[in-house]
Amino acid sequence: VATTGKGLNIPNPYEDPRFNPEIDKQLGYVTKCILTMPVSHCGEVVAVVQAVNKTDGTACFTKEDESLMADFSVFAAITLNNARLYRVVVDSNNDALTLLQASSSLSREKRSVSPRLTKIGIIPEEVVREYRAITLSAEEKALFKTLDFNIFPYKTASEDQRRHRVIPLLVELFRDVGALSGFGLDEDTLFRFLVCVMKLYRAVPYHNFFHAVDVAQFVYLFMKFIENTGLLDPLDKFVMLVTAILHDTDHMGLNNSFHLRADTPMGILSSASGTQSVLEVHHC
């Protein structure tokens, strides 16, 4: 795949001469089917993504799986290229500042010039248990699923306990659209994911995590409003909720125009990629 740039869907790897069974022997694993796609940018294969052994009981990967994997590969290529360009920009900024400090000799104090890089890390089990232990009343759950819900009392609350209640409230939305029962998603995983996303948002006045919760709640209400039309299946609803929660991650409170005019690392990255949609690309 890395050589040809073409994907492969192999239903029985042991009958394919390109497959190396020694890896299975070392791992004690049995490879039953393989789907692999190139991750290409500007016609160059920069990586390869692979899925092994479909878990839904079917014998092999389908054409639909191939299409989904191909779409995923496109976003993976964009992400890898953005990471590379961002690193180049950051290194360039660091080099320029180092030269400036050396030439001016204004200060010998070593200052950190690294950008703020958000690291999620692993959410400890005790943190997950903390959020799961929050008890919501039936009235609070019901209110969250109506147009009368107001996010501001949660956002402006001085105590963390009130602010943190939005996490189990979001879980209720996922539960209501069937994400927990329909996709084998356990609550611990969902709580951990939501806490991770919360940590990715900055404490800016508007585009913060509470804005994301507000948007997710509205998206949920919109989906309920058109529920009887049959336009959305359970997967659509699940994806829309996830997208709503993630849509402004790591927003710095500055608009696209500022990043482009001020030549911030993100602005330079977008210009180099040929787009002015600085924040939209960053959030993706």
ChimeraX attribute file (.defattr): number of C-alpha atoms within 10 A of each C-alpha:
attribute: neighborCount
match mode: 1-to-1
recipient: residues
	/A:1	15
	/A:2	17
	/A:3	8
	/A:4	8
	/A:5	17
	/A:6	13
	/A:7	19
	/A:8	14
	/A:9	19
	/A:10	18
	/A:11	18
	/A:12	14
	/A:13	17
	/A:14	15
	/A:15	9
	/A:16	10
	/A:17	8
	/A:18	8
	/A:19	14
	/A:20	11
	/A:21	14
	/A:22	9
	/A:23	12
	/A:24	11
	/A:25	10
	/A:26	8
	/A:27	8
	/A:28	9
	/A:29	10
	/A:30	14
	/A:31	16
	/A:32	15
	/A:33	18
	/A:34	19
	/A:35	21
	/A:36	21
	/A:37	24
	/A:38	26
	/A:39	28
	/A:40	22
	/A:41	16
	/A:42	7
	/A:43	8
	/A:44	13
	/A:45	18
	/A:46	16
	/A:47	17
	/A:48	17
	/A:49	17
	/A:50	13
	/A:51	14
	/A:52	15
	/A:53	17
	/A:54	16
	/A:55	9
	/A:56	7
	/A:57	7
	/A:58	9
	/A:59	13
	/A:60	19
	/A:61	19
	/A:62	14
	/A:63	9
	/A:64	9
	/A:65	15
	/A:66	17
	/A:67	11
	/A:68	11
	/A:69	20
	/A:70	18
	/A:71	13
	/A:72	14
	/A:73	21
	/A:74	14
	/A:75	14
	/A:76	20
	/A:77	21
	/A:78	17
	/A:79	15
	/A:80	16
	/A:81	17
	/A:82	19
	/A:83	13
	/A:84	12
	/A:85	19
	/A:86	18
	/A:87	14
	/A:88	14
	/A:89	18
	/A:90	18
	/A:91	14
	/A:92	13
	/A:93	17
	/A:94	16
	/A:95	13
	/A:96	12
	/A:97	13
	/A:98	14
	/A:99	12
	/A:100	12
	/A:101	16
	/A:102	12
	/A:103	9
	/A:104	8
	/A:105	9
	/A:106	9
	/A:107	9
	/A:108	8
	/A:109	7
	/A:110	8
	/A:111	9
	/A:112	7
	/A:113	13
	/A:114	10
	/A:115	10
	/A:116	6
	/A:117	8
	/A:118	11
	/A:119	9
	/A:120	13
	/A:121	8
	/A:122	8
	/A:123	13
	/A:124	9
	/A:125	10
	/A:126	9
	/A:127	13
	/A:128	19
	/A:129	13
	/A:130	11
	/A:131	19
	/A:132	17
	/A:133	10
	/A:134	15
	/A:135	11
	/A:136	13
	/A:137	9
	/A:138	8
	/A:139	8
	/A:140	13
	/A:141	16
	/A:142	12
	/A:143	13
	/A:144	22
	/A:145	18
	/A:146	13
	/A:147	10
	/A:148	8
	/A:149	16
	/A:150	12
	/A:151	16
	/A:152	12
	/A:153	11
	/A:154	17
	/A:155	17
	/A:156	11
	/A:157	12
	/A:158	10
	/A:159	9
	/A:160	10
	/A:161	13
	/A:162	14
	/A:163	17
	/A:164	18
	/A:165	17
	/A:166	22
	/A:167	20
	/A:168	21
	/A:169	21
	/A:170	22
	/A:171	17
	/A:172	19
	/A:173	20
	/A:174	21
	/A:175	16
	/A:176	13
	/A:177	20
	/A:178	17
	/A:179	23
	/A:180	17
	/A:181	12
	/A:182	12
	/A:183	11
	/A:184	9
	/A:185	14
	/A:186	11
	/A:187	17
	/A:188	13
	/A:189	11
	/A:190	19
	/A:191	21
	/A:192	21
	/A:193	16
	/A:194	20
	/A:195	18
	/A:196	16
	/A:197	17
	/A:198	22
	/A:199	16
	/A:200	20
	/A:201	21
	/A:202	18
	/A:203	15
	/A:204	13
	/A:205	10
	/A:206	13
	/A:207	19
	/A:208	21
	/A:209	26
	/A:210	22
	/A:211	20
	/A:212	22
	/A:213	21
	/A:214	20
	/A:215	17
	/A:216	22
	/A:217	24
	/A:218	19
	/A:219	18
	/A:220	23
	/A:221	17
	/A:222	11
	/A:223	19
	/A:224	15
	/A:225	10
	/A:226	11
	/A:227	13
	/A:228	9
	/A:229	9
	/A:230	7
	/A:231	9
	/A:232	15
	/A:233	10
	/A:234	13
	/A:235	13
	/A:236	12
	/A:237	20
	/A:238	21
	/A:239	11
	/A:240	17
	/A:241	24
	/A:242	14
	/A:243	16
	/A:244	19
	/A:245	23
	/A:246	21
	/A:247	21
	/A:248	23
	/A:249	22
	/A:250	23
	/A:251	21
	/A:252	16
	/A:253	13
	/A:254	11
	/A:255	12
	/A:256	15
	/A:257	14
	/A:258	12
	/A:259	21
	/A:260	19
	/A:261	10
	/A:262	11
	/A:263	14
	/A:264	15
	/A:265	20
	/A:266	22
	/A:267	25
	/A:268	20
	/A:269	28
	/A:270	25
	/A:271	16
	/A:272	12
	/A:273	16
	/A:274	9
	/A:275	12
	/A:276	18
	/A:277	17
	/A:278	21
	/A:279	22
	/A:280	15
	/A:281	16
	/A:282	18
	/A:283	12
	/A:284	13
